[in-house]
Amino acid sequence: MRPNQRRFPVVLVTTFALLSCGQDSSPPEPLVVRPNVHVIKTLALAPLLPNQLSFPAAGNDDLMARQMGDVLVSPKGPTGFLRKVASAPVVQGDEIVIDTQEASLSDLFGSGDLSFEVSSGPSASGGAFHAPIREQGDITIGVGPIDIAGQIQITPFGSLTIDPKFTFHAHFDWLKGIDRFEIVMHGTETITIGANITIQAEVALTSDYCLLKIPGYQFEFAVGEVPVWGEVAPFVFLSADIHARGQASMKVDITGNFTQDVGAKYDGKNWTPVKSFSGNVTPHVTDVMASVQDVGATLALPVRFTLTLYNNPFPIPFTPLSNCSLPGLLSGLYISLEPFIEASAEPGHWNEWTVTGGVESNFGVQLKILWWDIGPSVEFQLFRWETDLFKYIISSNACAQLAQEHGWPSYLCADNPTAVTQCGEEGYHTPDCLLCCPAP
């Protein structure tokens, strides 16, 4: 018999100091592991099934002692798991088979506070756990072209440089499970997103696509002997709202820098946002070729940071998911950064574009995936920030042409801040002029 598990008594296992993420000043409570928790050192056999675990029979006789209601947790691995025993183990040939059902963090811990951070910086102080993630670097977005109903082709592009830190806190209660929770993403980002858009015919549509899952920020630590592991996985989505009458092609993009602390907290009854944001973005519209009466496009490339803990093979009801597999106990809890650009041209003025850009952040929880009985699924906006409207004229010698079209007897072409002030900071942005406006 190989000693590959350990049963925990109802005693103090460990205490983590709360991270500075908006919690009150009360000291953390000792974190207590439930008495029916067993750490299984042997990983399950592949494939990992949603309602069953299988292990080699040889050398694992102690698994036969597991009983209905026991909670089994393993170290990190491709077939690592967190499950609750649904029926007594049985031997089938050279395997031990245990029927299981899903389990949650509140099945592991009966009371106390669990706080940890995932970041790429130096270890946290104060006794809180610090889990290192991958090094800071560029995430390159290059997908497409995406063909929508044979009428629109969108080729997204972009890059993201991010050095985030995620802080987590959960309080456990013997009867209620998780009765307080907080997750916050801190960080500074530099982002460029955009797309080449080709419109073939009269069209009006709104579409959302999950483009890709980027290798995530993996973490692993132990509370006493109990392993806690998972990933903060970035998913990139495409959201497009386009209408046009005629044919057009264009390139739209924005560049921006953001610093934010965004997230949400749960007090046992309600979710509330945690938000602090500063930043700037610059939108652009170029390479326009159009034969249209009017055209408008709103493009966003949300980057959704989704928390997952442990493995499970249960399907996640997001559509579509061809490039976005979401395994994990806590899949569905996410914080998003969603830079966007809106561009439109009025009928008869295809070369006069009104453009704005910005960023919003959202928080969402899909509780039928979380398996926490803490209330209904929620999604709410943390913040939305956008630039003032820009007016672009797409042509050569644009300012002079604009003056002629609008019947201005003379005009100012601002190429420095002084001239912009003379224009009253109102007018049209053109390729050959910072700001084009009528002379006073």
HUQUI-V99679 format. One record per pair of residues at least 4 apart in sequence whose C-alpha atoms are under 8 Angstrom apart, sorted by the first residue. I is the first residue (numbers start at 1). J is the second residue. If there is no record, write none. Layout:
BEGIN
i = {I | I}
j = {J | J}
END
This chain:
BEGIN
i = {1 | 1 | 1 | 1 | 2 | 2 | 2 | 2 | 3 | 4 | 4 | 4 | 4 | 4 | 4 | 5 | 5 | 5 | 5 | 6 | 6 | 6 | 7 | 7 | 7 | 7 | 7 | 8 | 8 | 8 | 8 | 8 | 8 | 9 | 9 | 9 | 10 | 10 | 10 | 10 | 11 | 11 | 12 | 12 | 12 | 12 | 13 | 13 | 13 | 13 | 13 | 13 | 14 | 14 | 14 | 14 | 14 | 15 | 15 | 15 | 15 | 15 | 15 | 16 | 16 | 16 | 16 | 16 | 16 | 16 | 16 | 16 | 16 | 17 | 17 | 17 | 17 | 17 | 17 | 18 | 18 | 18 | 18 | 18 | 18 | 18 | 18 | 18 | 19 | 19 | 19 | 19 | 19 | 19 | 19 | 19 | 21 | 21 | 21 | 28 | 28 | 29 | 29 | 29 | 30 | 30 | 30 | 31 | 31 | 31 | 31 | 31 | 31 | 32 | 32 | 32 | 32 | 33 | 33 | 33 | 33 | 33 | 34 | 34 | 34 | 34 | 36 | 36 | 36 | 37 | 37 | 37 | 37 | 37 | 38 | 38 | 38 | 38 | 39 | 39 | 39 | 39 | 39 | 39 | 39 | 40 | 40 | 40 | 40 | 41 | 41 | 42 | 42 | 43 | 43 | 43 | 43 | 43 | 43 | 44 | 44 | 44 | 44 | 44 | 44 | 44 | 45 | 45 | 45 | 45 | 45 | 46 | 47 | 48 | 48 | 48 | 48 | 48 | 49 | 49 | 49 | 50 | 50 | 50 | 50 | 50 | 50 | 51 | 51 | 51 | 51 | 52 | 52 | 52 | 52 | 52 | 53 | 53 | 53 | 53 | 54 | 54 | 54 | 54 | 55 | 55 | 55 | 55 | 56 | 56 | 56 | 56 | 57 | 57 | 57 | 57 | 57 | 58 | 58 | 60 | 61 | 62 | 63 | 63 | 64 | 64 | 64 | 64 | 65 | 66 | 66 | 66 | 66 | 67 | 67 | 67 | 67 | 68 | 68 | 68 | 68 | 68 | 69 | 69 | 69 | 70 | 70 | 71 | 71 | 71 | 71 | 71 | 71 | 71 | 72 | 72 | 72 | 72 | 72 | 73 | 73 | 73 | 73 | 73 | 73 | 74 | 74 | 74 | 74 | 75 | 75 | 75 | 75 | 75 | 76 | 76 | 76 | 76 | 76 | 76 | 76 | 78 | 79 | 80 | 80 | 81 | 81 | 81 | 82 | 82 | 82 | 82 | 82 | 83 | 83 | 83 | 83 | 83 | 84 | 84 | 84 | 84 | 85 | 85 | 85 | 85 | 86 | 86 | 86 | 86 | 87 | 87 | 87 | 88 | 88 | 89 | 89 | 89 | 89 | 90 | 90 | 90 | 91 | 91 | 91 | 92 | 92 | 103 | 103 | 104 | 104 | 104 | 104 | 104 | 105 | 106 | 106 | 106 | 106 | 107 | 109 | 110 | 110 | 110 | 110 | 111 | 111 | 111 | 111 | 112 | 112 | 112 | 113 | 113 | 113 | 113 | 114 | 114 | 114 | 114 | 115 | 115 | 115 | 115 | 115 | 115 | 116 | 116 | 116 | 116 | 116 | 116 | 116 | 117 | 117 | 117 | 117 | 117 | 117 | 117 | 117 | 117 | 118 | 118 | 118 | 118 | 118 | 118 | 118 | 118 | 118 | 119 | 119 | 119 | 119 | 119 | 119 | 119 | 119 | 120 | 120 | 120 | 120 | 120 | 120 | 120 | 120 | 121 | 123 | 123 | 123 | 124 | 124 | 124 | 129 | 131 | 131 | 131 | 132 | 132 | 133 | 133 | 133 | 134 | 134 | 136 | 136 | 136 | 137 | 137 | 137 | 138 | 138 | 138 | 138 | 139 | 139 | 139 | 139 | 140 | 140 | 140 | 140 | 141 | 141 | 141 | 141 | 141 | 142 | 142 | 142 | 142 | 143 | 143 | 143 | 143 | 144 | 144 | 144 | 145 | 145 | 145 | 145 | 146 | 146 | 146 | 147 | 147 | 147 | 147 | 148 | 148 | 150 | 151 | 151 | 151 | 151 | 152 | 152 | 152 | 152 | 153 | 153 | 153 | 153 | 154 | 154 | 154 | 154 | 155 | 155 | 155 | 156 | 156 | 156 | 156 | 156 | 157 | 157 | 157 | 158 | 158 | 158 | 158 | 159 | 159 | 159 | 160 | 160 | 160 | 160 | 161 | 161 | 161 | 162 | 162 | 162 | 162 | 163 | 163 | 163 | 164 | 164 | 164 | 164 | 165 | 165 | 165 | 166 | 166 | 166 | 166 | 167 | 167 | 167 | 167 | 168 | 168 | 168 | 168 | 169 | 169 | 169 | 169 | 170 | 170 | 170 | 170 | 170 | 171 | 171 | 171 | 171 | 172 | 172 | 172 | 172 | 172 | 173 | 173 | 173 | 177 | 177 | 178 | 178 | 178 | 179 | 179 | 179 | 179 | 180 | 180 | 180 | 180 | 181 | 181 | 181 | 182 | 182 | 182 | 182 | 183 | 183 | 183 | 184 | 184 | 184 | 184 | 184 | 185 | 185 | 185 | 185 | 185 | 186 | 186 | 186 | 186 | 187 | 187 | 187 | 188 | 188 | 188 | 188 | 189 | 189 | 189 | 190 | 190 | 190 | 190 | 191 | 191 | 191 | 192 | 192 | 192 | 192 | 193 | 193 | 193 | 193 | 193 | 194 | 194 | 194 | 194 | 194 | 195 | 195 | 195 | 195 | 196 | 196 | 196 | 196 | 197 | 197 | 197 | 197 | 198 | 198 | 198 | 198 | 199 | 199 | 199 | 199 | 199 | 199 | 200 | 200 | 200 | 201 | 201 | 201 | 201 | 202 | 202 | 202 | 202 | 202 | 203 | 203 | 203 | 203 | 204 | 204 | 204 | 204 | 205 | 205 | 205 | 206 | 206 | 206 | 206 | 207 | 207 | 207 | 207 | 208 | 208 | 208 | 208 | 209 | 209 | 209 | 209 | 209 | 210 | 210 | 210 | 210 | 210 | 210 | 210 | 210 | 210 | 210 | 211 | 211 | 211 | 211 | 211 | 211 | 212 | 212 | 212 | 212 | 212 | 213 | 213 | 213 | 213 | 213 | 213 | 213 | 214 | 214 | 214 | 214 | 215 | 215 | 216 | 216 | 216 | 216 | 217 | 217 | 217 | 218 | 218 | 218 | 218 | 219 | 219 | 219 | 220 | 220 | 220 | 220 | 221 | 221 | 221 | 222 | 222 | 222 | 223 | 223 | 228 | 228 | 229 | 229 | 230 | 230 | 230 | 230 | 230 | 230 | 231 | 231 | 231 | 232 | 232 | 232 | 232 | 233 | 233 | 233 | 233 | 233 | 234 | 234 | 234 | 234 | 235 | 235 | 235 | 235 | 235 | 236 | 236 | 236 | 236 | 237 | 237 | 237 | 237 | 238 | 238 | 238 | 238 | 239 | 239 | 239 | 239 | 240 | 240 | 240 | 240 | 241 | 241 | 241 | 242 | 242 | 242 | 242 | 243 | 243 | 243 | 244 | 244 | 244 | 244 | 244 | 245 | 245 | 245 | 245 | 246 | 246 | 246 | 246 | 246 | 247 | 247 | 247 | 248 | 248 | 248 | 248 | 248 | 248 | 249 | 249 | 249 | 249 | 250 | 250 | 250 | 250 | 250 | 251 | 251 | 251 | 251 | 252 | 252 | 252 | 252 | 252 | 252 | 253 | 253 | 253 | 253 | 254 | 254 | 254 | 254 | 254 | 254 | 254 | 255 | 255 | 255 | 256 | 256 | 256 | 256 | 257 | 257 | 257 | 258 | 258 | 258 | 258 | 259 | 259 | 259 | 260 | 260 | 260 | 260 | 261 | 261 | 261 | 261 | 262 | 262 | 262 | 262 | 262 | 262 | 262 | 262 | 263 | 263 | 263 | 263 | 263 | 263 | 264 | 264 | 264 | 264 | 264 | 265 | 265 | 265 | 265 | 266 | 266 | 266 | 267 | 268 | 269 | 269 | 273 | 274 | 275 | 275 | 280 | 280 | 281 | 281 | 281 | 282 | 283 | 283 | 283 | 283 | 284 | 285 | 285 | 285 | 285 | 286 | 288 | 288 | 290 | 291 | 292 | 292 | 293 | 293 | 293 | 293 | 294 | 294 | 294 | 294 | 294 | 294 | 294 | 295 | 295 | 295 | 295 | 296 | 296 | 296 | 296 | 297 | 297 | 297 | 298 | 298 | 298 | 298 | 299 | 299 | 299 | 300 | 300 | 300 | 300 | 301 | 301 | 301 | 302 | 302 | 302 | 302 | 303 | 303 | 303 | 304 | 304 | 304 | 304 | 305 | 305 | 305 | 306 | 306 | 306 | 306 | 306 | 307 | 307 | 307 | 307 | 307 | 308 | 308 | 308 | 308 | 308 | 308 | 308 | 309 | 309 | 309 | 309 | 310 | 310 | 311 | 311 | 311 | 312 | 312 | 312 | 313 | 313 | 314 | 315 | 315 | 316 | 316 | 316 | 316 | 321 | 326 | 327 | 329 | 329 | 329 | 330 | 330 | 330 | 331 | 331 | 331 | 332 | 332 | 332 | 332 | 332 | 332 | 333 | 333 | 333 | 333 | 333 | 334 | 334 | 334 | 335 | 335 | 335 | 335 | 336 | 336 | 336 | 337 | 337 | 337 | 337 | 338 | 338 | 338 | 339 | 339 | 339 | 339 | 340 | 340 | 340 | 341 | 341 | 341 | 341 | 342 | 342 | 342 | 343 | 343 | 343 | 343 | 344 | 344 | 344 | 345 | 345 | 345 | 345 | 345 | 345 | 346 | 346 | 346 | 351 | 351 | 351 | 351 | 352 | 352 | 352 | 352 | 353 | 353 | 353 | 353 | 354 | 354 | 354 | 354 | 355 | 355 | 355 | 355 | 356 | 356 | 356 | 356 | 356 | 357 | 357 | 358 | 358 | 358 | 358 | 359 | 359 | 359 | 360 | 360 | 360 | 360 | 360 | 361 | 361 | 361 | 361 | 362 | 362 | 362 | 362 | 362 | 363 | 363 | 363 | 363 | 364 | 364 | 364 | 364 | 365 | 365 | 365 | 365 | 366 | 366 | 366 | 367 | 367 | 367 | 367 | 367 | 367 | 368 | 368 | 390 | 390 | 391 | 391 | 391 | 391 | 392 | 392 | 392 | 392 | 393 | 393 | 393 | 393 | 393 | 393 | 393 | 394 | 394 | 394 | 395 | 395 | 396 | 396 | 397 | 397 | 398 | 398 | 398 | 398 | 398 | 399 | 399 | 399 | 399 | 399 | 399 | 399 | 400 | 400 | 401 | 402 | 403 | 403 | 403 | 403 | 403 | 403 | 403 | 404 | 408 | 408 | 409 | 410 | 410 | 411 | 411 | 411 | 411 | 412 | 412 | 412 | 412 | 412 | 412 | 412 | 413 | 413 | 413 | 413 | 413 | 413 | 414 | 414 | 414 | 414 | 414 | 414 | 414 | 414 | 415 | 415 | 415 | 415 | 415 | 416 | 416 | 417 | 418 | 419 | 420 | 420 | 420 | 420 | 420 | 421 | 422 | 423 | 423 | 423 | 423 | 423 | 423 | 425 | 426 | 426 | 427 | 427 | 427 | 427 | 428 | 428 | 428 | 429 | 429 | 429 | 429 | 430 | 430 | 430}
j = {59 | 60 | 61 | 62 | 59 | 60 | 61 | 62 | 62 | 39 | 40 | 41 | 42 | 60 | 62 | 38 | 39 | 40 | 41 | 38 | 39 | 40 | 35 | 36 | 37 | 38 | 39 | 33 | 34 | 35 | 36 | 37 | 38 | 33 | 34 | 35 | 32 | 33 | 34 | 35 | 32 | 33 | 30 | 31 | 32 | 33 | 30 | 31 | 32 | 33 | 223 | 224 | 30 | 31 | 32 | 223 | 224 | 28 | 29 | 30 | 31 | 113 | 114 | 28 | 30 | 31 | 113 | 114 | 115 | 116 | 127 | 128 | 129 | 27 | 28 | 115 | 126 | 127 | 128 | 23 | 27 | 28 | 113 | 114 | 115 | 116 | 128 | 169 | 23 | 115 | 116 | 117 | 128 | 167 | 168 | 169 | 167 | 182 | 184 | 112 | 113 | 111 | 112 | 113 | 111 | 112 | 113 | 109 | 110 | 111 | 112 | 113 | 114 | 109 | 110 | 111 | 112 | 37 | 108 | 109 | 110 | 111 | 107 | 108 | 109 | 110 | 69 | 70 | 71 | 70 | 71 | 72 | 73 | 108 | 70 | 71 | 72 | 73 | 72 | 73 | 74 | 75 | 225 | 226 | 227 | 72 | 73 | 74 | 75 | 74 | 75 | 55 | 74 | 55 | 74 | 75 | 77 | 79 | 80 | 48 | 53 | 54 | 55 | 79 | 80 | 81 | 53 | 54 | 55 | 56 | 79 | 79 | 79 | 52 | 53 | 79 | 312 | 313 | 53 | 312 | 313 | 100 | 101 | 102 | 312 | 313 | 314 | 99 | 100 | 101 | 102 | 97 | 98 | 99 | 100 | 101 | 97 | 98 | 99 | 100 | 95 | 96 | 97 | 98 | 60 | 95 | 96 | 97 | 60 | 94 | 95 | 96 | 61 | 91 | 94 | 95 | 96 | 94 | 95 | 64 | 65 | 66 | 89 | 96 | 88 | 89 | 90 | 96 | 89 | 70 | 85 | 88 | 89 | 85 | 87 | 88 | 89 | 84 | 85 | 86 | 87 | 88 | 84 | 85 | 86 | 84 | 85 | 82 | 83 | 84 | 85 | 103 | 107 | 108 | 81 | 82 | 83 | 84 | 85 | 80 | 81 | 82 | 83 | 226 | 227 | 80 | 81 | 82 | 227 | 80 | 81 | 227 | 228 | 229 | 80 | 81 | 220 | 227 | 229 | 230 | 310 | 311 | 311 | 310 | 311 | 310 | 311 | 312 | 102 | 103 | 104 | 310 | 311 | 100 | 101 | 102 | 103 | 104 | 100 | 101 | 102 | 103 | 98 | 99 | 100 | 101 | 98 | 99 | 100 | 101 | 98 | 99 | 100 | 98 | 99 | 96 | 97 | 98 | 99 | 96 | 97 | 98 | 95 | 96 | 97 | 96 | 97 | 107 | 371 | 108 | 329 | 370 | 371 | 372 | 109 | 110 | 172 | 177 | 178 | 177 | 172 | 172 | 173 | 174 | 177 | 171 | 172 | 173 | 174 | 171 | 172 | 173 | 169 | 170 | 171 | 172 | 168 | 169 | 170 | 171 | 128 | 129 | 167 | 168 | 169 | 170 | 128 | 129 | 130 | 131 | 167 | 168 | 169 | 124 | 128 | 129 | 130 | 131 | 165 | 166 | 167 | 168 | 130 | 131 | 132 | 133 | 165 | 166 | 167 | 217 | 219 | 130 | 131 | 132 | 133 | 163 | 164 | 165 | 166 | 132 | 133 | 134 | 135 | 136 | 163 | 164 | 165 | 132 | 129 | 130 | 131 | 128 | 129 | 130 | 221 | 219 | 220 | 221 | 218 | 219 | 217 | 218 | 219 | 217 | 218 | 161 | 162 | 163 | 161 | 162 | 163 | 159 | 160 | 161 | 162 | 159 | 160 | 161 | 214 | 157 | 158 | 159 | 160 | 156 | 157 | 158 | 159 | 160 | 155 | 156 | 157 | 158 | 155 | 156 | 157 | 211 | 154 | 155 | 156 | 153 | 154 | 155 | 156 | 153 | 154 | 155 | 151 | 152 | 153 | 154 | 152 | 153 | 200 | 199 | 200 | 201 | 203 | 197 | 198 | 199 | 200 | 196 | 197 | 198 | 199 | 195 | 196 | 197 | 198 | 195 | 196 | 197 | 193 | 194 | 195 | 196 | 238 | 193 | 194 | 195 | 191 | 192 | 193 | 194 | 191 | 192 | 193 | 189 | 190 | 191 | 192 | 189 | 190 | 191 | 187 | 188 | 189 | 190 | 187 | 188 | 189 | 185 | 186 | 187 | 188 | 185 | 186 | 187 | 183 | 184 | 185 | 186 | 182 | 183 | 184 | 185 | 181 | 182 | 183 | 184 | 180 | 181 | 182 | 183 | 178 | 179 | 180 | 181 | 182 | 178 | 179 | 180 | 181 | 176 | 177 | 178 | 179 | 180 | 177 | 178 | 179 | 372 | 373 | 268 | 372 | 374 | 266 | 267 | 268 | 374 | 265 | 266 | 267 | 268 | 265 | 266 | 267 | 263 | 264 | 265 | 266 | 263 | 264 | 265 | 261 | 262 | 263 | 264 | 274 | 260 | 261 | 262 | 263 | 335 | 259 | 260 | 261 | 262 | 259 | 260 | 261 | 257 | 258 | 259 | 260 | 257 | 258 | 259 | 255 | 256 | 257 | 258 | 255 | 256 | 257 | 253 | 254 | 255 | 256 | 253 | 254 | 255 | 301 | 339 | 251 | 252 | 253 | 254 | 299 | 251 | 252 | 253 | 299 | 249 | 250 | 251 | 252 | 249 | 250 | 251 | 252 | 247 | 248 | 249 | 250 | 203 | 244 | 246 | 247 | 248 | 249 | 246 | 247 | 248 | 244 | 245 | 246 | 247 | 243 | 244 | 245 | 246 | 247 | 242 | 243 | 244 | 245 | 241 | 242 | 243 | 244 | 241 | 242 | 243 | 239 | 240 | 241 | 242 | 238 | 239 | 240 | 241 | 237 | 238 | 239 | 240 | 237 | 238 | 239 | 319 | 320 | 235 | 236 | 237 | 238 | 319 | 320 | 321 | 322 | 323 | 324 | 235 | 236 | 237 | 238 | 323 | 324 | 235 | 236 | 237 | 323 | 324 | 233 | 234 | 235 | 236 | 323 | 324 | 325 | 233 | 234 | 235 | 236 | 233 | 234 | 231 | 232 | 233 | 234 | 231 | 232 | 233 | 229 | 230 | 231 | 232 | 229 | 230 | 231 | 227 | 228 | 229 | 230 | 227 | 228 | 229 | 226 | 227 | 228 | 227 | 228 | 309 | 310 | 309 | 310 | 307 | 308 | 309 | 310 | 311 | 328 | 307 | 308 | 309 | 305 | 306 | 307 | 308 | 304 | 305 | 306 | 307 | 308 | 303 | 304 | 305 | 306 | 303 | 304 | 305 | 306 | 324 | 301 | 302 | 303 | 304 | 301 | 302 | 303 | 304 | 299 | 300 | 301 | 302 | 299 | 300 | 301 | 302 | 297 | 298 | 299 | 300 | 297 | 298 | 299 | 295 | 296 | 297 | 298 | 295 | 296 | 297 | 292 | 293 | 294 | 295 | 296 | 292 | 293 | 294 | 295 | 290 | 291 | 292 | 293 | 294 | 290 | 291 | 292 | 288 | 289 | 290 | 291 | 292 | 295 | 287 | 288 | 289 | 290 | 285 | 286 | 287 | 288 | 289 | 285 | 286 | 287 | 288 | 283 | 284 | 285 | 286 | 341 | 343 | 283 | 284 | 285 | 341 | 281 | 282 | 283 | 284 | 340 | 341 | 357 | 281 | 282 | 283 | 279 | 280 | 281 | 282 | 279 | 280 | 281 | 277 | 278 | 279 | 280 | 277 | 278 | 279 | 275 | 276 | 277 | 278 | 274 | 275 | 276 | 277 | 273 | 274 | 275 | 276 | 277 | 335 | 361 | 382 | 273 | 274 | 275 | 335 | 363 | 382 | 271 | 272 | 273 | 274 | 363 | 271 | 272 | 273 | 274 | 270 | 271 | 272 | 271 | 374 | 374 | 375 | 382 | 382 | 382 | 383 | 358 | 387 | 357 | 358 | 387 | 357 | 341 | 355 | 356 | 357 | 355 | 343 | 353 | 355 | 392 | 394 | 351 | 394 | 350 | 350 | 347 | 350 | 346 | 347 | 348 | 350 | 344 | 345 | 346 | 347 | 348 | 349 | 350 | 344 | 345 | 346 | 350 | 342 | 343 | 344 | 345 | 342 | 343 | 344 | 340 | 341 | 342 | 343 | 340 | 341 | 342 | 338 | 339 | 340 | 341 | 338 | 339 | 340 | 336 | 337 | 338 | 339 | 336 | 337 | 338 | 334 | 335 | 336 | 337 | 334 | 335 | 336 | 331 | 332 | 333 | 334 | 335 | 330 | 331 | 332 | 333 | 334 | 327 | 328 | 329 | 330 | 331 | 332 | 333 | 328 | 329 | 330 | 331 | 328 | 329 | 327 | 328 | 329 | 327 | 328 | 329 | 327 | 328 | 327 | 326 | 327 | 326 | 327 | 331 | 369 | 325 | 331 | 331 | 369 | 370 | 371 | 369 | 370 | 371 | 366 | 369 | 370 | 364 | 365 | 366 | 367 | 369 | 370 | 363 | 364 | 365 | 366 | 370 | 363 | 364 | 365 | 361 | 362 | 363 | 364 | 361 | 362 | 363 | 359 | 360 | 361 | 362 | 359 | 360 | 361 | 357 | 358 | 359 | 360 | 357 | 358 | 359 | 355 | 356 | 357 | 358 | 355 | 356 | 357 | 353 | 354 | 355 | 356 | 353 | 354 | 355 | 349 | 350 | 351 | 352 | 353 | 354 | 350 | 352 | 353 | 392 | 393 | 394 | 395 | 391 | 392 | 393 | 394 | 391 | 392 | 393 | 394 | 389 | 390 | 391 | 392 | 389 | 390 | 391 | 392 | 386 | 387 | 388 | 389 | 390 | 386 | 387 | 384 | 385 | 386 | 387 | 384 | 385 | 386 | 381 | 382 | 383 | 384 | 385 | 381 | 382 | 383 | 384 | 379 | 380 | 381 | 382 | 383 | 379 | 380 | 381 | 382 | 377 | 378 | 379 | 380 | 370 | 377 | 378 | 379 | 370 | 377 | 378 | 371 | 372 | 373 | 375 | 376 | 377 | 372 | 377 | 428 | 429 | 427 | 428 | 429 | 430 | 428 | 429 | 430 | 431 | 398 | 399 | 402 | 428 | 429 | 430 | 431 | 398 | 430 | 431 | 430 | 431 | 431 | 432 | 401 | 432 | 402 | 430 | 431 | 432 | 433 | 403 | 411 | 413 | 430 | 432 | 433 | 436 | 404 | 411 | 405 | 406 | 407 | 408 | 409 | 410 | 411 | 437 | 438 | 408 | 438 | 439 | 438 | 438 | 439 | 436 | 437 | 438 | 439 | 419 | 423 | 435 | 436 | 437 | 438 | 439 | 419 | 433 | 434 | 435 | 436 | 437 | 418 | 419 | 420 | 423 | 433 | 434 | 435 | 436 | 419 | 420 | 433 | 434 | 435 | 420 | 434 | 421 | 422 | 423 | 424 | 425 | 426 | 434 | 435 | 425 | 440 | 427 | 435 | 437 | 438 | 439 | 440 | 435 | 435 | 437 | 435 | 436 | 437 | 438 | 435 | 436 | 437 | 433 | 434 | 435 | 436 | 434 | 435 | 436}
END
